Amino acid sequence: MDEKERKQAIYPLSTESLQQNGKTVYYIRSVTSTIFGVSAGILGLESYYGFLFYFGGTAFVSLLMFLLLARGQPTEYFTSAKDIWAGNTLTGLSSFVLTWTLFYGLVDA
């Protein structure tokens, strides 16, 4: 039995904890994607620059979640590291585009 399997046997992940951690990541993605959309609209970003802004901001937020929430060890809190780095990214994209276009239209008008 290697070190990872032994650690999983001693400290198993509960499904309630995994669900709560997933909800936390979803909430953070939803809030930050809305904030990024407002920011991109106010800055007047267009086309690819807006999407680069979103993906750059999402990568930064993922890094913060990796370092602060998961303390550098996401497998202790999630089933895989992918849950932090890519989880709910496309769901947040729709919120981003909605608020981006709304605030771009408000500022541009």
CORPEPE-V582232 format. One record per residue. N is the residue number from 1. PHI is phi in whole degrees, -180 to 180 (999 if undefined). OMEGA is omega in whole degrees, 0 to 359 (999 if undefined). NEAR is the number of other C-alpha atoms within 12 Angstrom. Layout:
N;PHI;OMEGA;NEAR
N;PHI;OMEGA;NEAR
This chain:
1;999;180;8
2;-81;186;8
3;-63;182;9
4;-66;179;14
5;-64;179;12
6;-65;179;11
7;-67;177;14
8;-66;179;17
9;-71;181;13
10;-79;182;11
11;-121;181;13
12;-72;177;19
13;-85;177;21
14;-89;181;16
15;-67;178;13
16;-65;178;13
17;-66;178;16
18;-63;179;22
19;-65;179;17
20;-65;178;16
21;-65;176;28
22;-64;177;29
23;-65;179;19
24;-64;178;23
25;-64;179;36
26;-61;180;26
27;-63;180;19
28;-62;179;27
29;-64;181;39
30;-65;182;29
31;-67;182;24
32;-70;178;33
33;-68;176;40
34;-67;178;30
35;-64;176;28
36;-64;178;38
37;-65;177;39
38;-61;181;30
39;-64;180;26
40;-66;178;36
41;-67;179;32
42;-67;178;23
43;-72;179;21
44;76;180;23
45;-70;180;26
46;-128;172;22
47;54;186;16
48;-65;181;12
49;-64;177;17
50;-65;179;29
51;-69;175;26
52;-64;177;19
53;-61;180;29
54;-64;183;38
55;-69;175;28
56;-67;177;20
57;-65;178;28
58;-66;177;36
59;-64;178;22
60;-66;178;22
61;-65;177;29
62;-63;177;33
63;-63;178;23
64;-63;178;21
65;-65;179;33
66;-63;183;27
67;-80;187;17
68;-92;182;15
69;-77;184;23
70;-93;179;26
71;53;178;17
72;79;180;18
73;-133;186;20
74;-66;181;28
75;-72;175;25
76;-80;185;26
77;-120;182;32
78;-134;178;33
79;-71;176;23
80;-152;179;20
81;-69;179;23
82;-61;180;21
83;-63;178;28
84;-84;188;40
85;-75;185;27
86;-127;184;26
87;-64;177;30
88;64;180;27
89;-67;181;31
90;-74;175;20
91;-65;177;23
92;-68;180;32
93;-62;179;31
94;-66;176;21
95;-64;179;25
96;-61;183;36
97;-63;180;32
98;-61;182;23
99;-74;177;30
100;-62;181;36
101;-68;178;30
102;-62;183;22
103;-75;174;26
104;-64;178;25
105;-67;179;20
106;-68;182;15
107;-75;183;18
108;-74;185;15
109;-72;999;11
